[in-house]
């Protein structure tokens, strides 16, 4: 049963300045607030399913979401994450093709939904909004290109080090300076593109070399420079 939700206001939304809606004026925000819907999703709950069709734009108001697809073997492949201010489902809406991934709440989350008709109205009305959507699409294509390159050219150890650094940049740190998201070893392995056993072994190796500390699913990065060197990135 869905938790009763107090619908967040677009005008007062703390995530709006990080989203594609940051350029909208007060009148446009009032209209957006009237057109949108919002739902609460418990940890592990599916927001939308791979293979279905998006009839609008999903925007995370609060919480963390993973987007993943199933491979031919039925194994999950995490595509990306979405946090407060991030939008989802727009590729399917724009291309009129089925969604290429499922969205699942990593923690209790609030997600808003903007119907396609209002989205396209904003595209016509607000050039800055259109530009933000183009920038977002280009950024995601660039990230996909980098992922393909990394999978082809980097070792598993390099990919894991880079992924840990990326998680820190994406989710930030909690009050104990741990990466502010908790993923299973299997989820980490899916992101890196290797077996769960290999990730467990490499994380233990990173811990032994004082690059990270581990407490269950919580990971603290102790040596950023060391991880950057392993990942073969520019420090």
Short mmCIF file of the C-alpha atoms (twelve columns), coordinates in Angstrom:
data_MODEL
# 
_entry.id   MODEL 
# 
loop_
_atom_site.group_PDB 
_atom_site.id 
_atom_site.type_symbol 
_atom_site.label_atom_id 
_atom_site.label_alt_id 
_atom_site.label_comp_id 
_atom_site.label_asym_id 
_atom_site.label_seq_id 
_atom_site.Cartn_x 
_atom_site.Cartn_y 
_atom_site.Cartn_z 
_atom_site.pdbx_PDB_model_num 
ATOM 1   C CA . UNK A 1   0.000  0.000   0.000   1 
ATOM 2   C CA . UNK A 2   1.369  3.412   -1.002  1 
ATOM 3   C CA . UNK A 3   2.364  5.792   1.770   1 
ATOM 4   C CA . UNK A 4   0.189  8.906   1.852   1 
ATOM 5   C CA . UNK A 5   2.278  11.586  0.197   1 
ATOM 6   C CA . UNK A 6   2.222  15.336  0.563   1 
ATOM 7   C CA . UNK A 7   2.791  16.499  -3.017  1 
ATOM 8   C CA . UNK A 8   6.006  18.564  -3.164  1 
ATOM 9   C CA . UNK A 9   5.692  22.049  -4.647  1 
ATOM 10  C CA . UNK A 10  7.691  22.782  -7.813  1 
ATOM 11  C CA . UNK A 11  8.221  26.361  -6.630  1 
ATOM 12  C CA . UNK A 12  9.781  25.187  -3.351  1 
ATOM 13  C CA . UNK A 13  11.517 22.062  -4.669  1 
ATOM 14  C CA . UNK A 14  15.074 21.908  -3.334  1 
ATOM 15  C CA . UNK A 15  16.167 19.712  -6.247  1 
ATOM 16  C CA . UNK A 16  14.865 22.019  -8.995  1 
ATOM 17  C CA . UNK A 17  18.053 24.063  -9.363  1 
ATOM 18  C CA . UNK A 18  19.930 20.850  -10.202 1 
ATOM 19  C CA . UNK A 19  17.335 19.750  -12.751 1 
ATOM 20  C CA . UNK A 20  16.368 20.601  -16.333 1 
ATOM 21  C CA . UNK A 21  13.527 22.694  -14.863 1 
ATOM 22  C CA . UNK A 22  15.873 25.290  -13.325 1 
ATOM 23  C CA . UNK A 23  15.194 27.897  -16.044 1 
ATOM 24  C CA . UNK A 24  11.393 27.960  -15.706 1 
ATOM 25  C CA . UNK A 25  9.764  31.201  -14.546 1 
ATOM 26  C CA . UNK A 26  7.191  31.457  -11.746 1 
ATOM 27  C CA . UNK A 27  4.157  31.125  -14.056 1 
ATOM 28  C CA . UNK A 28  5.637  28.066  -15.754 1 
ATOM 29  C CA . UNK A 29  6.374  26.509  -12.360 1 
ATOM 30  C CA . UNK A 30  2.768  27.054  -11.263 1 
ATOM 31  C CA . UNK A 31  1.551  25.319  -14.427 1 
ATOM 32  C CA . UNK A 32  4.068  22.497  -13.996 1 
ATOM 33  C CA . UNK A 33  2.917  22.028  -10.414 1 
ATOM 34  C CA . UNK A 34  -0.689 21.656  -11.600 1 
ATOM 35  C CA . UNK A 35  0.156  19.200  -14.383 1 
ATOM 36  C CA . UNK A 36  2.569  16.869  -12.593 1 
ATOM 37  C CA . UNK A 37  1.880  13.890  -10.378 1 
ATOM 38  C CA . UNK A 38  4.052  12.452  -7.593  1 
ATOM 39  C CA . UNK A 39  4.387  9.039   -5.967  1 
ATOM 40  C CA . UNK A 40  6.244  7.561   -3.019  1 
ATOM 41  C CA . UNK A 41  8.282  4.410   -3.717  1 
ATOM 42  C CA . UNK A 42  9.615  2.148   -0.986  1 
ATOM 43  C CA . UNK A 43  13.130 0.703   -1.202  1 
ATOM 44  C CA . UNK A 44  13.183 -2.003  -3.884  1 
ATOM 45  C CA . UNK A 45  9.924  -0.886  -5.506  1 
ATOM 46  C CA . UNK A 46  9.777  -0.646  -9.305  1 
ATOM 47  C CA . UNK A 47  9.046  2.831   -10.696 1 
ATOM 48  C CA . UNK A 48  8.848  1.718   -14.322 1 
ATOM 49  C CA . UNK A 49  9.710  -1.482  -16.184 1 
ATOM 50  C CA . UNK A 50  12.017 -2.180  -19.094 1 
ATOM 51  C CA . UNK A 51  9.971  -2.857  -22.233 1 
ATOM 52  C CA . UNK A 52  7.063  -0.601  -21.268 1 
ATOM 53  C CA . UNK A 53  6.471  2.824   -22.823 1 
ATOM 54  C CA . UNK A 54  6.992  6.177   -21.144 1 
ATOM 55  C CA . UNK A 55  4.113  8.621   -21.464 1 
ATOM 56  C CA . UNK A 56  6.042  11.429  -19.841 1 
ATOM 57  C CA . UNK A 57  9.100  12.480  -17.880 1 
ATOM 58  C CA . UNK A 58  10.003 11.107  -14.439 1 
ATOM 59  C CA . UNK A 59  11.913 13.416  -12.077 1 
ATOM 60  C CA . UNK A 60  13.413 12.327  -8.748  1 
ATOM 61  C CA . UNK A 61  12.345 14.688  -5.972  1 
ATOM 62  C CA . UNK A 62  13.975 12.766  -3.135  1 
ATOM 63  C CA . UNK A 63  15.908 9.518   -2.791  1 
ATOM 64  C CA . UNK A 64  18.080 7.338   -5.013  1 
ATOM 65  C CA . UNK A 65  17.085 5.223   -8.013  1 
ATOM 66  C CA . UNK A 66  18.987 2.671   -10.086 1 
ATOM 67  C CA . UNK A 67  18.245 2.088   -13.754 1 
ATOM 68  C CA . UNK A 68  19.074 -1.417  -14.934 1 
ATOM 69  C CA . UNK A 69  18.337 -3.801  -17.778 1 
ATOM 70  C CA . UNK A 70  18.419 -7.573  -18.076 1 
ATOM 71  C CA . UNK A 71  20.958 -9.209  -20.372 1 
ATOM 72  C CA . UNK A 72  20.253 -12.235 -22.552 1 
ATOM 73  C CA . UNK A 73  21.307 -14.509 -19.689 1 
ATOM 74  C CA . UNK A 74  18.857 -12.769 -17.357 1 
ATOM 75  C CA . UNK A 75  21.655 -11.055 -15.432 1 
ATOM 76  C CA . UNK A 76  21.060 -7.490  -14.284 1 
ATOM 77  C CA . UNK A 77  23.202 -4.712  -15.779 1 
ATOM 78  C CA . UNK A 78  23.068 -1.368  -13.983 1 
ATOM 79  C CA . UNK A 79  22.965 1.412   -16.587 1 
ATOM 80  C CA . UNK A 80  23.058 4.482   -14.349 1 
ATOM 81  C CA . UNK A 81  21.698 6.047   -11.176 1 
ATOM 82  C CA . UNK A 82  19.318 8.939   -10.585 1 
ATOM 83  C CA . UNK A 83  19.286 11.206  -7.538  1 
ATOM 84  C CA . UNK A 84  17.312 14.325  -6.559  1 
ATOM 85  C CA . UNK A 85  16.823 16.550  -9.616  1 
ATOM 86  C CA . UNK A 86  17.601 13.853  -12.196 1 
ATOM 87  C CA . UNK A 87  15.073 12.953  -14.900 1 
ATOM 88  C CA . UNK A 88  14.290 9.538   -16.376 1 
ATOM 89  C CA . UNK A 89  12.227 8.021   -19.169 1 
ATOM 90  C CA . UNK A 90  12.751 10.817  -21.692 1 
ATOM 91  C CA . UNK A 91  14.506 8.659   -24.314 1 
ATOM 92  C CA . UNK A 92  11.462 6.411   -24.597 1 
ATOM 93  C CA . UNK A 93  9.110  9.386   -24.674 1 
ATOM 94  C CA . UNK A 94  11.075 11.220  -27.375 1 
ATOM 95  C CA . UNK A 95  11.770 8.172   -29.562 1 
ATOM 96  C CA . UNK A 96  8.379  6.509   -28.949 1 
ATOM 97  C CA . UNK A 97  10.260 3.293   -28.280 1 
ATOM 98  C CA . UNK A 98  10.072 0.936   -25.321 1 
ATOM 99  C CA . UNK A 99  12.006 1.828   -22.194 1 
ATOM 100 C CA . UNK A 100 15.489 0.332   -22.343 1 
ATOM 101 C CA . UNK A 101 15.806 -0.093  -18.579 1 
ATOM 102 C CA . UNK A 102 13.798 -0.515  -15.401 1 
ATOM 103 C CA . UNK A 103 13.913 2.066   -12.603 1 
ATOM 104 C CA . UNK A 104 14.047 0.716   -9.039  1 
ATOM 105 C CA . UNK A 105 14.186 2.684   -5.783  1 
ATOM 106 C CA . UNK A 106 17.472 2.100   -3.928  1 
ATOM 107 C CA . UNK A 107 15.919 3.713   -0.860  1 
ATOM 108 C CA . UNK A 108 12.563 5.270   0.002   1 
ATOM 109 C CA . UNK A 109 12.087 7.843   -2.760  1 
ATOM 110 C CA . UNK A 110 9.661  10.434  -4.106  1 
ATOM 111 C CA . UNK A 111 9.388  10.630  -7.898  1 
ATOM 112 C CA . UNK A 112 7.326  13.141  -9.871  1 
ATOM 113 C CA . UNK A 113 5.840  12.570  -13.317 1 
ATOM 114 C CA . UNK A 114 5.320  15.208  -16.031 1 
ATOM 115 C CA . UNK A 115 2.918  14.128  -18.830 1 
ATOM 116 C CA . UNK A 116 4.368  14.160  -22.349 1 
ATOM 117 C CA . UNK A 117 1.886  16.802  -23.547 1 
ATOM 118 C CA . UNK A 118 3.084  19.302  -20.955 1 
ATOM 119 C CA . UNK A 119 6.734  18.395  -21.543 1 
ATOM 120 C CA . UNK A 120 6.418  19.239  -25.252 1 
ATOM 121 C CA . UNK A 121 4.571  22.442  -24.375 1 
ATOM 122 C CA . UNK A 122 7.569  23.484  -22.262 1 
ATOM 123 C CA . UNK A 123 9.898  22.628  -25.159 1 
ATOM 124 C CA . UNK A 124 7.921  25.055  -27.368 1 
ATOM 125 C CA . UNK A 125 7.666  27.800  -24.743 1 
ATOM 126 C CA . UNK A 126 11.105 27.812  -23.151 1 
ATOM 127 C CA . UNK A 127 14.282 27.674  -25.316 1 
ATOM 128 C CA . UNK A 128 16.475 27.340  -22.222 1 
ATOM 129 C CA . UNK A 129 14.557 24.221  -21.185 1 
ATOM 130 C CA . UNK A 130 15.076 22.753  -24.671 1 
ATOM 131 C CA . UNK A 131 18.793 23.491  -24.401 1 
ATOM 132 C CA . UNK A 132 18.977 21.773  -21.002 1 
ATOM 133 C CA . UNK A 133 17.393 18.653  -22.487 1 
ATOM 134 C CA . UNK A 134 19.871 18.683  -25.393 1 
ATOM 135 C CA . UNK A 135 22.784 19.073  -22.971 1 
ATOM 136 C CA . UNK A 136 21.483 16.191  -20.871 1 
ATOM 137 C CA . UNK A 137 21.121 13.922  -23.904 1 
ATOM 138 C CA . UNK A 138 24.652 14.780  -25.081 1 
ATOM 139 C CA . UNK A 139 26.063 14.138  -21.598 1 
ATOM 140 C CA . UNK A 140 24.428 10.718  -21.402 1 
ATOM 141 C CA . UNK A 141 25.752 9.763   -24.845 1 
ATOM 142 C CA . UNK A 142 29.238 10.839  -23.741 1 
ATOM 143 C CA . UNK A 143 28.965 8.756   -20.561 1 
ATOM 144 C CA . UNK A 144 27.828 5.734   -22.584 1 
ATOM 145 C CA . UNK A 145 30.792 6.169   -24.947 1 
ATOM 146 C CA . UNK A 146 33.234 6.335   -22.021 1 
ATOM 147 C CA . UNK A 147 31.686 3.217   -20.495 1 
ATOM 148 C CA . UNK A 148 32.167 1.262   -23.725 1 
ATOM 149 C CA . UNK A 149 35.800 2.418   -23.934 1 
ATOM 150 C CA . UNK A 150 36.488 1.480   -20.310 1 
ATOM 151 C CA . UNK A 151 34.943 -1.963  -20.696 1 
ATOM 152 C CA . UNK A 152 37.084 -2.609  -23.773 1 
ATOM 153 C CA . UNK A 153 40.414 -1.115  -22.696 1 
ATOM 154 C CA . UNK A 154 40.664 -1.138  -18.886 1 
ATOM 155 C CA . UNK A 155 41.303 -4.013  -16.511 1 
ATOM 156 C CA . UNK A 156 38.737 -5.049  -13.917 1 
ATOM 157 C CA . UNK A 157 40.889 -3.484  -11.187 1 
ATOM 158 C CA . UNK A 158 41.030 -0.173  -13.060 1 
ATOM 159 C CA . UNK A 159 37.278 -0.204  -13.696 1 
ATOM 160 C CA . UNK A 160 36.516 -0.887  -10.033 1 
ATOM 161 C CA . UNK A 161 38.756 1.962   -8.851  1 
ATOM 162 C CA . UNK A 162 37.157 4.363   -11.325 1 
ATOM 163 C CA . UNK A 163 33.661 3.208   -10.377 1 
ATOM 164 C CA . UNK A 164 34.317 3.875   -6.666  1 
ATOM 165 C CA . UNK A 165 35.508 7.395   -7.490  1 
ATOM 166 C CA . UNK A 166 32.447 7.931   -9.685  1 
ATOM 167 C CA . UNK A 167 30.099 6.765   -6.911  1 
ATOM 168 C CA . UNK A 168 31.692 9.308   -4.572  1 
ATOM 169 C CA . UNK A 169 31.136 12.098  -7.107  1 
ATOM 170 C CA . UNK A 170 27.565 10.978  -7.815  1 
ATOM 171 C CA . UNK A 171 26.278 10.393  -4.282  1 
ATOM 172 C CA . UNK A 172 28.691 12.340  -2.095  1 
ATOM 173 C CA . UNK A 173 29.628 11.296  1.439   1 
ATOM 174 C CA . UNK A 174 27.522 10.602  4.519   1 
ATOM 175 C CA . UNK A 175 28.226 11.902  8.029   1 
ATOM 176 C CA . UNK A 176 30.891 9.203   8.503   1 
ATOM 177 C CA . UNK A 177 32.643 10.081  5.207   1 
ATOM 178 C CA . UNK A 178 31.443 6.867   3.555   1 
ATOM 179 C CA . UNK A 179 30.017 6.910   0.024   1 
ATOM 180 C CA . UNK A 180 26.371 7.855   0.532   1 
ATOM 181 C CA . UNK A 181 24.849 4.829   -1.195  1 
ATOM 182 C CA . UNK A 182 24.806 1.177   -0.201  1 
ATOM 183 C CA . UNK A 183 25.153 -1.355  -3.008  1 
ATOM 184 C CA . UNK A 184 25.479 -5.111  -2.826  1 
ATOM 185 C CA . UNK A 185 28.676 -6.748  -4.057  1 
ATOM 186 C CA . UNK A 186 26.616 -8.196  -6.913  1 
ATOM 187 C CA . UNK A 187 25.391 -4.719  -7.929  1 
ATOM 188 C CA . UNK A 188 28.967 -3.406  -7.888  1 
ATOM 189 C CA . UNK A 189 30.076 -6.378  -10.001 1 
ATOM 190 C CA . UNK A 190 27.282 -5.671  -12.503 1 
ATOM 191 C CA . UNK A 191 28.483 -2.084  -12.844 1 
ATOM 192 C CA . UNK A 192 32.114 -3.089  -13.299 1 
ATOM 193 C CA . UNK A 193 31.244 -5.920  -15.679 1 
ATOM 194 C CA . UNK A 194 32.757 -8.841  -13.815 1 
ATOM 195 C CA . UNK A 195 31.914 -11.699 -11.461 1 
ATOM 196 C CA . UNK A 196 30.831 -10.996 -7.880  1 
ATOM 197 C CA . UNK A 197 33.728 -13.108 -6.578  1 
ATOM 198 C CA . UNK A 198 36.224 -10.912 -8.456  1 
ATOM 199 C CA . UNK A 199 34.785 -7.748  -6.887  1 
ATOM 200 C CA . UNK A 200 34.905 -9.272  -3.399  1 
ATOM 201 C CA . UNK A 201 38.555 -10.203 -3.943  1 
ATOM 202 C CA . UNK A 202 39.518 -6.780  -5.347  1 
ATOM 203 C CA . UNK A 203 37.726 -4.859  -2.585  1 
ATOM 204 C CA . UNK A 204 39.599 -6.953  -0.018  1 
ATOM 205 C CA . UNK A 205 42.831 -6.124  -1.852  1 
ATOM 206 C CA . UNK A 206 41.989 -2.385  -1.858  1 
ATOM 207 C CA . UNK A 207 41.259 -2.611  1.871   1 
ATOM 208 C CA . UNK A 208 44.530 -4.446  2.562   1 
ATOM 209 C CA . UNK A 209 46.426 -1.687  0.742   1 
ATOM 210 C CA . UNK A 210 44.577 0.985   2.755   1 
ATOM 211 C CA . UNK A 211 42.870 2.457   -0.296  1 
ATOM 212 C CA . UNK A 212 39.414 1.936   1.230   1 
ATOM 213 C CA . UNK A 213 37.749 0.719   4.412   1 
ATOM 214 C CA . UNK A 214 34.716 -1.581  4.444   1 
ATOM 215 C CA . UNK A 215 31.856 -1.998  6.895   1 
ATOM 216 C CA . UNK A 216 29.196 -4.220  5.364   1 
ATOM 217 C CA . UNK A 217 27.896 -2.363  2.300   1 
ATOM 218 C CA . UNK A 218 29.445 0.910   3.457   1 
ATOM 219 C CA . UNK A 219 32.637 1.980   1.680   1 
ATOM 220 C CA . UNK A 220 35.008 4.771   2.711   1 
ATOM 221 C CA . UNK A 221 37.681 5.994   0.303   1 
ATOM 222 C CA . UNK A 222 40.933 6.457   2.239   1 
ATOM 223 C CA . UNK A 223 43.382 7.153   -0.590  1 
ATOM 224 C CA . UNK A 224 41.801 9.105   -3.448  1 
ATOM 225 C CA . UNK A 225 45.127 9.659   -5.219  1 
ATOM 226 C CA . UNK A 226 45.917 5.947   -5.045  1 
ATOM 227 C CA . UNK A 227 42.560 5.055   -6.612  1 
ATOM 228 C CA . UNK A 228 43.057 7.702   -9.310  1 
ATOM 229 C CA . UNK A 229 46.436 6.175   -10.169 1 
ATOM 230 C CA . UNK A 230 44.979 2.659   -10.346 1 
ATOM 231 C CA . UNK A 231 42.086 3.876   -12.508 1 
ATOM 232 C CA . UNK A 232 44.592 5.557   -14.850 1 
ATOM 233 C CA . UNK A 233 42.865 8.924   -14.543 1 
ATOM 234 C CA . UNK A 234 44.345 12.421  -14.477 1 
ATOM 235 C CA . UNK A 235 44.585 13.499  -10.818 1 
# 
